[in-house]
Amino acid sequence: MQSFRLVNVESDKPFTIGRKSDNSLVLDNLMVSRYHAVLERVQQKWFITNLTQNSVTQVNGKDVLPSTEASASRPAEIADGDVIQIGPHQLKVTFKGEALSLLLMESADQEISVAKTLTEKWTEITSDEVDIPQGMSARICAGKIADQNCAVIKFKKALTSAQGKSIKQMNLSANEVLRLPSCEITYDGAALVCKNRPHGFDVNVENLDVFAGKKQLLHNVNFKLQAGEILAIIGRSGQGKSTLLRLLQGIHKSGDESSVQIGSLDYRNAEIRKHISFLEQDPELRKDLTVRETLLDGGRVYMNKQDFKINATGRMEKFCELFGLSDRMDNPVKTLSGGESRRAALARELMGNPGLIVLDEPLSGLDPFNSKILCSHLKQLSFLGHTIILTTHSYEALEIANKVLVLHQGEQGFFGSPQEAYHYFETSDPEKILSSLNDETSSNWQKVFEEKKIQETMATRVTAALQKPSSKVHFCFPKTELSTMFLYKVLLTAKQWFRDKGKFIALLVQPLVIGFLFSQIFSSLTSLWIVAFAIILSANWLALSLSIREIVQEKEILRNEFRKGVSVVTTVTAKLFLPTLVAWLQTLIVYLFVSFRTQVHVSSAQLLLVVAAMVIPPVTVGLMVSAFAKNAGQANALLPLLIIPQVALAGALVPLDQMLPTGRILSNVIWARFNQNSLLNLLLERQDPIENILAALAIALGCYIVMVIRIHCSTKAK
């Protein structure tokens, strides 16, 4: 990721910048003078004075003249959001109240490139300035491909192509480009040229129609966004803002003639989607984790395991400092304010260094102070190279946006810079932009857009005629080898369960209460048929209540994790493990109460196996329902529909041979029927056919497969 440092500036004394060690900020670069510039606060304002005549000192791209020149007798004033250039280094100015901080890009200019001359022998390609994959080597190919010499590039660790194929070696001719998330590699016939490129993605949308089923929600939307820019999508409620974001998430479908390119790849490409982060208006977080644990959780599921071991803690601390969460790192997420929660959710996503960040109404519900803080953070992220798309009702976002997209009645009403928007709508008041929208807005903009399109097409043709033919681009991505997930996910679930005091107490009390009640109503005279049925019913209740919300309550978190490469099978299996273990122990506790009263002696090993067969199916079915449910309330509402068939078709209330044919057929897919037979055989101390246990587990396996397929399909873009 692009390395950065946050520097806090003290207001009570001059803040000097230079190469010498006694400066307040030391920049060890020969293009920086020993004493290069000084920041000072005078009469509640901040100014920068240029102390050098030999190197670059700029504010927002304009030179700050040396203090020795008469024309520069007054230093340059700096404001929130300004970019200061000190030699090759950029510093972003941010005000939080009266305090000033500088966001420093640690690496050199993004435009820097290095050339490595190649021979027929393998040459290692490394650079301290360009983000080249570690262990890459190259040589000139002795033969010819398509009548051109080419470079052969070998990678120590395989890359993944845009088509999902593993690549350890590739041939690169002079008219081809190898593009990685933060590096571009070309071959000029003798040398391999490696150039840094912005980590953010360009976004190019043309003729976009969006559908939900057969219903069209958006029509003919067009815009272009450069890497590192912020796009604010504005419009009245229900005009299509969130629809556009759901299209990028893959929830809605685009039209056949539509084109949505992210980083020059189709937005549905599985590899590019791993580098996109989506945050809802109220982003889901695991409330019982601390801020520290939340960010490290993001690092573990998004970062390469070696990178995580080495850099996760440092990256977490930097983001906490950047987002003003350093003092809250050990606080549970549930204690954070709304603004702090959104910043924590954003920091968690940034642990994976996304190229595009998509936010739905991030300023909604925030007071003006917190809105301004979050906007400053978003501007800092764009400075670090991240491309940002956000929907908003707040005019605060217009101040930080590079581009504005106005949507009205599902169509485009304007696209351009905020300044162009004010000019187009003939107002300097952002509120009047929305109040001026009417039925003719979209058609008026369409005329303007068609004129612009003709002009841009002519300019593109002229440029293309003067330039060389376009190169073939190979898009590749480093493989992310994640840390071991199964045990981590199990421990993560356990941590959340046992920190939730109400849930933890319920886990302890439920089997004791149920077992005690059974011990008071059952005796040695009670039918073992009824005893078996009661234990099976309680096992189903305990297992289903533990599992039926386990996926849906983390649906958005898990969807993002799966989209970025976390294994669905590993996560689902980990989600299955703890509810099964706890429900198994709870059911055994219930049985101990009953066995004490009925004085039945059974084999311990067989008992453990039969109880396992009793709880695995309901846990699996509970997780499956949780995967299909839209929310936790809907999942809870389905709980009776899962319990009642177990009661009606298990064969305890009505023997199987007395049921109607349809009932007998349905009983074959009811695991409680087979559990009833197994437990009853166990209590009667007679041999139980293994088919009873296998049948119950087979039902669980079928539900497990359906669940995995469902989750896997839901992560793909439509």
C-alpha positions in Angstrom: 0.0 0.0 0.0 1.0 3.7 -0.4 3.0 4.4 2.8 2.2 7.5 4.7 2.9 9.3 8.0 0.7 11.7 10.0 2.6 14.6 11.5 1.1 16.9 14.1 2.2 20.5 14.0 2.6 22.5 17.3 1.2 26.0 17.0 3.3 27.7 19.7 6.6 27.7 17.7 7.8 27.6 14.1 7.7 24.2 12.4 10.7 23.7 10.1 11.0 21.2 7.3 14.3 20.2 5.8 17.0 17.5 5.3 19.1 18.4 8.4 18.4 16.4 11.6 17.4 19.5 13.7 14.3 20.3 11.7 10.8 19.6 13.1 10.2 17.4 10.1 13.2 15.7 8.5 12.9 14.6 4.9 16.0 12.6 3.9 16.1 13.3 0.2 18.8 15.2 -1.8 16.1 17.2 -3.6 15.1 18.7 -0.2 17.3 21.5 1.1 18.9 21.4 4.6 16.4 24.1 5.7 13.7 24.0 3.1 10.5 25.7 4.5 8.9 26.8 7.8 5.2 26.8 8.9 4.1 29.4 11.4 0.8 30.4 12.9 0.2 34.2 12.9 -3.1 35.8 14.1 -5.1 32.5 14.0 -3.9 31.7 10.4 -1.2 29.4 9.2 1.5 30.4 6.7 4.4 28.7 4.8 7.7 30.4 4.1 10.0 29.1 1.4 13.6 29.0 2.7 15.3 27.6 -0.4 16.1 28.8 -4.0 17.4 25.4 -5.2 14.3 23.1 -4.9 10.6 23.0 -5.3 8.2 24.5 -2.8 4.6 24.7 -3.9 1.1 25.0 -2.5 -1.6 23.4 -4.7 0.8 23.4 -7.7 1.8 27.1 -7.4 5.3 28.0 -6.5 6.0 29.7 -3.2 8.7 32.2 -4.0 11.8 32.3 -1.8 11.6 34.7 1.2 14.7 36.6 -0.1 12.8 37.9 -3.1 11.0 41.2 -2.7 7.9 39.8 -4.4 7.6 37.2 -1.6 7.8 39.5 1.4 4.6 37.8 2.6 4.5 34.1 3.2 1.8 32.0 1.5 -1.3 31.2 3.6 -2.4 27.6 3.8 -5.9 26.2 4.3 -7.6 23.0 5.1 -7.1 20.5 2.2 -4.1 22.3 0.6 -1.3 20.1 -0.8 2.2 21.3 -0.1 5.1 20.1 -2.3 8.5 19.9 -0.7 10.9 18.6 -3.3 9.5 15.2 -4.4 7.4 14.9 -1.2 3.7 15.8 -0.9 2.1 16.9 2.3 -1.7 17.2 2.8 -2.9 19.9 5.2 -5.7 19.0 7.5 -7.3 21.1 10.2 -9.2 19.6 13.1 -10.5 22.6 15.0 -7.4 24.8 15.4 -4.9 21.9 15.3 -3.0 21.4 12.1 -1.7 18.0 10.9 0.3 17.0 7.8 -0.3 13.8 5.9 3.1 12.9 4.4 3.5 10.5 1.5 6.5 8.4 2.5 7.4 7.1 -1.0 8.6 9.2 -3.9 6.3 10.7 -6.6 3.8 8.3 -8.1 5.0 9.2 -11.6 8.6 7.9 -11.1 9.8 5.0 -13.3 12.9 2.9 -13.5 14.5 1.1 -16.4 16.4 -2.2 -16.1 18.5 -3.2 -19.1 18.0 -6.9 -20.0 20.3 -9.5 -21.4 19.8 -13.2 -22.2 20.7 -14.0 -18.6 18.1 -13.6 -15.8 18.2 -10.2 -14.1 16.5 -9.5 -10.8 14.2 -6.5 -11.0 14.0 -4.5 -7.8 13.6 -0.8 -6.9 13.2 1.2 -3.7 11.1 3.7 -5.6 8.7 1.6 -7.6 6.3 -1.0 -6.1 7.6 -4.0 -8.1 6.5 -7.5 -7.0 9.2 -9.1 -4.8 11.4 -11.8 -6.5 10.6 -10.7 -10.0 13.3 -11.4 -12.6 13.5 -11.0 -16.4 15.6 -11.6 -19.5 15.5 -11.1 -23.2 13.9 -14.0 -25.2 16.5 -15.6 -27.5 13.8 -16.4 -30.1 11.1 -14.3 -31.6 7.3 -14.0 -31.0 5.3 -12.4 -33.8 8.5 -11.2 -35.4 9.4 -9.1 -32.3 11.9 -9.7 -29.5 10.3 -10.0 -26.2 11.1 -10.0 -22.5 10.5 -13.1 -20.4 9.3 -12.2 -16.9 9.4 -14.7 -14.1 7.7 -14.2 -10.8 8.8 -15.8 -7.5 5.1 -15.9 -6.4 2.5 -16.6 -8.9 0.2 -13.7 -10.0 -3.5 -14.1 -11.0 -4.7 -12.9 -14.4 -8.0 -11.0 -14.9 -9.4 -14.3 -16.0 -8.4 -16.0 -12.7 -5.5 -18.0 -14.1 -2.3 -18.5 -12.2 0.8 -17.0 -13.9 4.4 -17.7 -12.9 6.0 -16.6 -16.1 5.0 -14.5 -19.1 6.3 -13.1 -22.4 6.1 -9.3 -22.8 6.6 -7.8 -26.3 7.2 -4.2 -27.1 3.6 -3.4 -27.8 2.3 -4.9 -24.6 1.8 -3.7 -21.0 1.8 -5.7 -17.8 -0.5 -3.8 -15.3 -0.5 -4.5 -11.6 -2.5 -2.7 -9.0 0.3 -0.2 -8.2 2.8 -0.8 -11.0 2.9 -0.8 -14.8 5.6 -2.7 -16.7 6.6 -2.3 -20.4 9.4 -3.5 -22.6 11.1 -1.1 -25.1 13.2 -3.7 -26.9 16.2 -3.5 -24.6 15.1 -2.6 -21.2 12.2 -3.3 -18.9 10.5 -0.1 -17.8 8.7 -0.2 -14.4 6.5 2.8 -13.5 4.5 3.5 -10.4 0.8 4.1 -11.0 -1.9 5.4 -8.6 -3.3 2.6 -6.5 -6.9 3.8 -7.1 -8.9 2.8 -10.1 -10.3 4.8 -12.9 -14.0 4.4 -13.3 -15.6 4.6 -16.7 -19.4 4.3 -17.1 -21.1 4.5 -20.5 -24.8 4.1 -21.5 -25.6 2.5 -18.1 -29.1 1.1 -17.7 -29.8 -0.7 -14.4 -32.5 -3.3 -13.9 -34.0 -5.1 -10.8 -35.6 -8.1 -12.5 -37.5 -6.6 -15.5 -38.0 -3.2 -13.9 -35.6 -0.5 -15.2 -34.3 1.7 -12.4 -31.6 3.8 -14.1 -31.4 4.9 -17.8 -28.4 6.1 -19.8 -26.0 7.2 -17.1 -22.5 8.3 -18.2 -19.5 9.5 -16.3 -15.7 9.1 -16.0 -13.7 9.3 -12.8 -9.9 9.4 -12.6 -7.9 7.4 -10.0 -7.7 9.2 -6.7 -10.8 11.4 -7.3 -14.0 11.7 -5.2 -17.4 11.4 -6.9 -20.4 12.7 -5.0 -23.7 11.4 -6.3 -26.5 13.7 -5.2 -30.3 13.8 -5.9 -33.5 13.7 -4.0 -34.6 10.5 -2.2 -35.7 7.7 -4.4 -34.0 9.0 -7.6 -31.5 6.3 -8.1 -28.4 7.0 -6.0 -28.4 3.8 -4.0 -29.4 1.9 -7.1 -26.1 2.9 -8.8 -24.2 1.7 -5.7 -26.1 -1.6 -5.7 -25.1 -2.1 -9.4 -21.5 -1.7 -8.4 -22.0 -4.2 -5.6 -23.5 -6.7 -8.1 -27.0 -6.7 -6.6 -28.7 -5.2 -9.6 -28.1 -6.0 -13.3 -26.8 -3.7 -16.0 -28.2 -3.5 -19.5 -26.8 -5.4 -22.5 -25.5 -2.3 -24.1 -24.1 -0.9 -20.8 -20.4 -0.6 -20.0 -19.0 -0.2 -16.5 -15.2 -0.4 -16.4 -13.3 -0.2 -13.1 -9.5 -0.1 -13.6 -10.2 -0.9 -17.3 -11.9 -4.2 -16.3 -15.6 -5.0 -16.2 -17.0 -4.3 -12.8 -18.2 -8.0 -12.5 -14.6 -9.3 -12.8 -13.9 -11.4 -9.8 -10.3 -10.1 -9.3 -11.1 -6.4 -9.6 -14.0 -6.9 -7.1 -11.5 -8.1 -4.5 -10.0 -4.6 -4.5 -13.3 -2.7 -4.0 -14.8 -1.9 -0.6 -18.5 -1.2 0.0 -19.8 0.5 3.1 -23.5 0.8 3.8 -25.1 3.9 5.4 -24.9 2.1 8.8 -22.0 -0.3 8.2 -22.1 -3.6 10.0 -19.4 -4.2 12.6 -19.0 -6.9 15.2 -20.2 -4.9 18.2 -18.5 -6.9 20.9 -15.0 -6.5 19.4 -12.7 -3.6 20.3 -11.6 -1.1 17.7 -8.1 -2.8 17.7 -9.6 -6.2 17.2 -11.9 -4.9 14.5 -9.0 -3.5 12.4 -6.8 -6.5 13.0 -9.8 -8.7 11.9 -10.0 -6.7 8.7 -6.2 -7.2 8.2 -6.4 -10.9 8.8 -9.1 -11.4 6.2 -7.8 -9.0 3.6 -4.0 -9.0 3.8 -1.5 -11.6 2.7 -0.5 -13.7 5.8 3.2 -12.6 5.6 2.2 -9.0 5.2 -0.2 -9.3 8.1 2.4 -10.7 10.4 4.9 -7.9 9.6 2.8 -4.8 8.9 -0.8 -5.3 10.4 -0.1 -3.7 13.8 1.7 -0.7 12.3 -1.0 -0.2 9.6 -3.7 -0.4 12.3 -2.0 2.2 14.4 -1.6 4.5 11.5 -5.2 4.3 10.5 -6.3 4.8 14.1 -4.2 7.9 14.2 -5.4 9.1 10.9 -9.1 8.7 11.8 -8.8 10.0 15.4 -9.4 6.6 17.0 -6.1 6.2 18.9 -7.7 6.9 22.2 -10.5 4.4 21.5 -8.5 1.4 20.3 -9.4 -0.7 23.3 -13.0 0.3 23.5 -15.7 -2.0 22.3 -17.3 -1.0 19.0 -20.7 -0.9 20.7 -19.5 2.1 22.8 -18.5 4.3 19.8 -20.6 7.2 18.5 -22.1 7.0 15.0 -19.2 9.0 13.4 -16.6 6.9 15.2 -18.3 3.7 14.1 -18.2 4.8 10.5 -14.6 5.8 10.7 -13.8 2.4 12.4 -15.6 0.6 9.6 -13.7 2.6 7.0 -10.4 1.9 8.7 -11.2 -1.8 8.7 -11.8 -1.8 5.0 -8.6 0.1 4.4 -6.5 -2.6 6.0 -6.9 -4.4 2.6 -5.8 -1.3 0.7 -8.8 -1.1 -1.7 -8.5 0.8 -5.0 -12.1 1.9 -5.0 -14.2 2.8 -1.9 -18.0 3.0 -2.3 -20.0 4.6 0.5 -23.8 4.9 0.8 -24.8 8.1 2.6 -21.7 8.2 4.9 -22.7 11.6 6.3 -26.3 10.7 7.1 -27.2 11.3 10.7 -23.9 12.9 11.6 -23.8 16.3 13.3 -21.9 19.1 11.3 -18.7 18.6 13.4 -18.5 14.9 12.7 -19.5 15.4 9.1 -16.6 17.7 8.6 -14.2 15.3 10.2 -15.3 12.4 8.0 -15.1 14.6 4.9 -11.5 15.6 5.8 -10.6 11.9 6.2 -12.2 11.1 2.8 -10.1 13.8 1.2 -7.0 12.4 2.8 -7.8 9.0 1.4 -8.1 10.4 -2.1 -4.7 12.1 -1.5 -3.3 8.7 -0.7 -4.6 7.5 -4.1 -7.9 5.8 -3.3 -10.8 6.5 -5.6 -14.0 7.2 -3.7 -17.7 7.2 -4.8 -20.3 8.3 -2.3 -24.0 9.1 -2.2 -25.0 12.0 -0.1 -27.8 14.4 0.9 -25.2 16.6 2.6 -23.7 19.6 0.8 -20.6 19.2 2.9 -19.5 16.5 0.4 -19.6 19.0 -2.5 -16.6 20.8 -0.9 -14.4 17.8 -1.1 -15.7 16.2 -4.3 -13.7 16.4 -7.6 -16.8 15.4 -9.6 -20.6 15.6 -9.0 -23.2 13.3 -10.5 -26.8 14.5 -10.3 -29.6 11.9 -10.6 -33.2 12.7 -11.1 -36.1 10.3 -11.8 -33.6 7.5 -12.6 -31.8 9.6 -15.2 -28.7 11.7 -15.3 -29.2 15.4 -14.7 -25.6 16.6 -14.6 -22.0 15.4 -14.4 -18.9 17.5 -13.9 -16.9 19.4 -11.3 -18.7 21.2 -8.4 -17.7 24.5 -10.0 -19.2 23.4 -13.3 -22.4 22.3 -11.5 -22.8 25.8 -9.9 -22.4 27.3 -13.4 -24.7 24.9 -15.1 -27.5 25.4 -12.5 -26.8 29.1 -12.3 -26.4 29.2 -8.6 -23.8 29.5 -5.9 -26.0 27.8 -3.3 -25.7 24.0 -3.3 -29.3 23.7 -1.9 -30.7 25.3 -5.1 -29.1 22.6 -7.3 -31.6 20.0 -6.0 -34.5 22.5 -5.6 -34.1 23.4 -9.3 -34.5 19.8 -10.6 -37.7 19.2 -12.7 -39.1 17.0 -15.4 -36.9 18.7 -18.0 -33.7 18.3 -16.1 -32.6 15.0 -17.7 -33.5 15.9 -21.2 -31.7 19.3 -21.0 -28.6 17.6 -19.7 -28.8 14.9 -22.5 -28.6 17.7 -25.1 -25.5 19.1 -23.4 -24.0 15.6 -23.0 -24.5 14.8 -26.7 -22.7 18.0 -27.7 -19.8 17.2 -25.3 -19.7 13.7 -26.6 -19.2 14.9 -30.2 -16.4 17.3 -29.2 -14.7 14.6 -27.1 -15.0 12.0 -29.9 -13.4 14.4 -32.4 -10.6 15.3 -29.9 -10.0 11.6 -29.3 -9.7 10.8 -33.0 -7.2 13.6 -33.4 -5.2 12.4 -30.4 -5.3 8.8 -31.6 -4.1 9.8 -35.0 -1.0 11.4 -33.5 -0.2 8.7 -31.0 1.1 5.2 -31.4 -1.3 2.3 -31.7 -2.8 1.3 -28.3 -0.9 -1.4 -26.5 -2.3 -4.7 -25.4 -2.7 -4.7 -21.7 -2.3 -7.7 -19.4 -4.1 -7.2 -16.1 -2.6 -9.2 -13.2 -3.0 -9.2 -9.5 -0.8 -10.5 -6.7 -2.3 -13.6 -5.0 -3.4 -13.1 -1.5 -2.5 -16.0 0.6 -4.6 -15.5 3.7 -3.9 -16.7 7.2 -5.5 -19.9 8.5 -9.1 -19.0 8.9 -10.9 -22.0 10.5 -9.6 -21.8 14.0 -9.5 -18.0 13.9 -13.2 -17.8 12.9 -14.2 -20.3 15.6 -12.3 -18.2 18.3 -13.8 -15.0 16.9 -17.3 -16.4 17.2 -16.6 -17.6 20.7 -15.2 -14.2 21.7 -18.4 -12.5 20.6 -20.6 -15.0 22.3 -18.9 -14.9 25.7 -18.6 -11.1 25.7 -22.3 -10.8 25.2 -23.3 -11.4 28.9 -27.0 -11.9 28.2 -26.2 -14.6 25.6 -23.6 -16.2 27.8 -26.0 -16.5 30.7 -28.7 -17.9 28.5 -26.2 -20.6 27.2 -25.7 -21.7 30.8 -29.2 -21.3 32.1 -31.3 -22.8 29.2 -30.1 -26.5 29.6 -30.3 -26.3 33.4 -33.9 -25.0 33.3 -35.1 -27.4 30.6 -33.3 -30.3 32.3 -34.7 -29.5 35.8 -38.3 -29.3 34.4 -37.9 -32.6 32.7 -36.6 -34.1 35.9 -39.7 -33.0 37.7 -42.2 -34.3 35.2 -40.5 -37.6 34.1 -40.2 -40.6 36.3 -39.4 -44.3 36.0 -43.0 -44.8 34.9 -42.8 -42.3 32.0 -42.8 -43.8 28.5 -39.3 -43.8 27.0 -40.9 -42.8 23.7 -42.0 -39.5 25.3 -38.6 -39.1 27.0 -36.8 -39.5 23.7 -39.1 -37.1 22.0 -38.7 -34.4 24.7 -34.9 -34.6 24.5 -34.9 -34.4 20.7 -37.3 -31.4 20.8 -35.1 -29.6 23.2 -32.0 -30.4 21.1 -33.7 -28.9 18.1 -34.7 -25.8 20.0 -31.2 -25.3 21.4 -29.4 -25.9 18.1 -31.7 -23.8 16.0 -31.7 -20.8 18.4 -27.9 -20.8 18.4 -27.5 -20.9 14.6 -30.4 -19.2 12.9 -29.0 -15.7 13.2 -25.3 -16.6 12.9 -24.9 -15.6 9.3 -27.6 -13.0 8.6 -26.5 -10.8 11.5 -23.1 -10.5 9.8 -24.3 -10.6 6.2 -22.6 -7.5 4.8 -19.4 -8.2 6.6 -19.3 -11.8 5.3 -20.3 -10.7 1.8 -17.3 -8.4 1.6 -15.0 -11.0 3.0 -16.2 -13.6 0.6 -15.9 -11.2 -2.4 -12.3 -10.5 -1.4 -11.3 -14.1 -1.4 -12.1 -15.5 2.0 -13.2 -19.2 1.6 -16.9 -19.7 1.9 -16.4 -23.4 2.9 -13.9 -22.5 5.7 -16.1 -19.8 7.1 -19.4 -21.8 7.0 -17.7 -24.8 8.6 -16.3 -22.6 11.3 -19.7 -21.1 11.9 -21.1 -24.6 12.2 -18.5 -25.8 14.7 -19.3 -23.7 17.8 -23.1 -23.9 17.7 -22.8 -27.7 17.2 -20.4 -28.0 20.2 -22.5 -25.8 22.5 -25.8 -27.4 21.5 -24.2 -30.9 21.9 -23.1 -30.0 25.5 -26.4 -28.4 26.3 -28.3 -31.5 25.1 -26.1 -33.8 27.1 -26.8 -31.7 30.2 -30.6 -32.1 29.6 -30.1 -35.8 29.1 -28.2 -36.1 32.4 -31.2 -34.8 34.3 -33.5 -37.2 32.5 -31.2 -40.3 32.9 -30.9 -39.6 36.6 -34.7 -39.9 37.0 -35.3 -42.8 34.5 -32.3 -44.9 35.6 -31.4 -46.0 32.1 -27.9 -47.2 31.4 -26.4 -46.6 28.0 -23.1 -46.7 26.3 -21.2 -43.4 26.7 -19.7 -43.5 23.2 -23.0 -44.4 21.5 -24.7 -41.6 23.5 -22.2 -39.0 22.4 -22.6 -40.1 18.7 -26.4 -40.1 18.8 -26.5 -36.7 20.5 -24.1 -35.3 17.8 -26.5 -36.7 15.1 -29.3 -34.9 16.9 -27.7 -31.4 16.9 -25.7 -31.3 13.6 -28.8 -31.3 11.3 -30.7 -28.4 13.1 -27.5 -26.3 13.4 -26.9 -26.8 9.6 -30.5 -26.0 8.8 -30.4 -23.0 11.0 -27.3 -21.7 9.2 -28.9 -22.4 5.8 -32.0 -20.4 6.8 -29.7 -17.6 8.1 -27.9 -17.6 4.7 -31.3 -17.2 2.9 -32.9 -14.7 5.3 -32.8 -11.0 4.5 -32.5 -10.0 8.2 -32.4 -11.4 11.7 -36.1 -10.8 12.3 -37.1 -12.8 9.2 -34.8 -15.6 10.4 -36.4 -15.7 13.9 -39.9 -15.7 12.3 -39.0 -19.0 10.5 -38.0 -20.7 13.7 -41.5 -22.2 14.4 -41.7 -23.5 10.8 -38.5 -25.5 11.4 -39.6 -26.8 14.9 -43.2 -27.8 14.1 -42.4 -30.4 11.3 -39.9 -32.0 13.7 -42.8 -32.4 16.2 -45.4 -33.5 13.7 -43.4 -35.9 11.5 -40.9 -37.4 14.0 -43.3 -40.3 14.7 -43.6 -39.5 18.4 -47.1 -37.9 18.3 -48.4 -40.2 15.6 -46.7 -43.4 14.6 -45.4 -43.5 11.1 -47.6 -46.4 10.1 -50.7 -44.4 11.1 -49.8 -41.3 8.9 -51.2 -40.6 5.5 -48.9 -41.3 2.6 -47.9 -37.7 2.1 -46.9 -37.5 5.8 -44.8 -40.6 5.5 -43.0 -39.2 2.5 -42.3 -35.9 4.2 -41.0 -37.8 7.3 -38.1 -39.0 5.1 -36.5 -35.5 5.1 -37.2 -34.8 8.7 -34.1 -35.6 10.7 -36.0 -35.9 14.0 -37.6 -39.1 12.7 -34.2 -40.8 12.5 -33.1 -39.2 15.8 -36.2 -40.5 17.5 -35.4 -44.0 16.4 -31.8 -43.8 17.4 -32.4 -42.4 20.9 -35.3 -44.7 21.6 -33.2 -47.7 20.7 -30.5 -46.3 22.9 -32.9 -45.9 25.9 -34.3 -49.4 25.3 -30.7 -50.7 25.2 -31.1 -52.4 21.9 -29.0 -52.3 18.7 -29.5 -49.2 16.6 -29.0 -49.5 12.9 -26.3 -47.2 11.7 -28.7 -46.0 8.9 -30.5 -43.9 11.4 -27.4 -41.8 12.2 -26.3 -41.7 8.6 -29.7 -40.6 7.3 -29.7 -37.6 9.8 -26.2 -36.6 8.8 -27.0 -37.0 5.1 -29.9 -34.5 5.5 -27.4 -32.1 7.2 -24.9 -32.6 4.4 -27.5 -31.8 1.8 -28.4 -28.6 3.6 -24.8 -27.7 4.0 -24.2 -28.0 0.2 -27.3 -25.9 -0.6 -26.1 -23.2 1.9 -22.6 -23.0 0.4 -23.9 -22.8 -3.1 -26.3 -20.0 -2.0 -23.6 -18.0 -0.4 -21.2 -18.5 -3.3 -23.8 -17.3 -5.8 -24.7 -14.3 -3.7 -21.1 -13.0 -3.9 -21.1 -12.9 -7.7 -22.1 -9.8 -9.5 -25.3 -10.1 -11.6 
